[in-house]
C-alpha cells in the first residue's frame, strides 16, 4: 500500500468508529456544513464529493433547495434521492453590510 493512500484509509477507518448508531436519522445543513461532516452524514458522498459541494457553495453562494445539489459535479439525482430526508437547506442571514 502506498503511503499516499494512508490518509484516505485512516479517514475511512475513523469515520466508521465515530459514526453514531443513530446516524441514519442525523440531518445536515448543506449551507453550513464542512466537507468532513458532509462525507460522514450523507450516503454515497465521500471526501471528494463533499469537497465539491463546499467548493460549489463557496463559488456560487448558498444552496436554495436540495435539488440545487444536482449542479455539483459528481452529485446526481440518485445521491440526492438517497439523502433527501437527511439534508437541510438553511436560509442564510443577510449581513449588516448587505443591508446597507
Secondary structure by P-SEA (a helix, b strand, c coil): ccccaaaaaaaaaaaaacccccccccccccccccaaaaaaccccccaaaaaaaaaaaaacccccccccccccccccaaaaaaccccbbbbbccccccccc
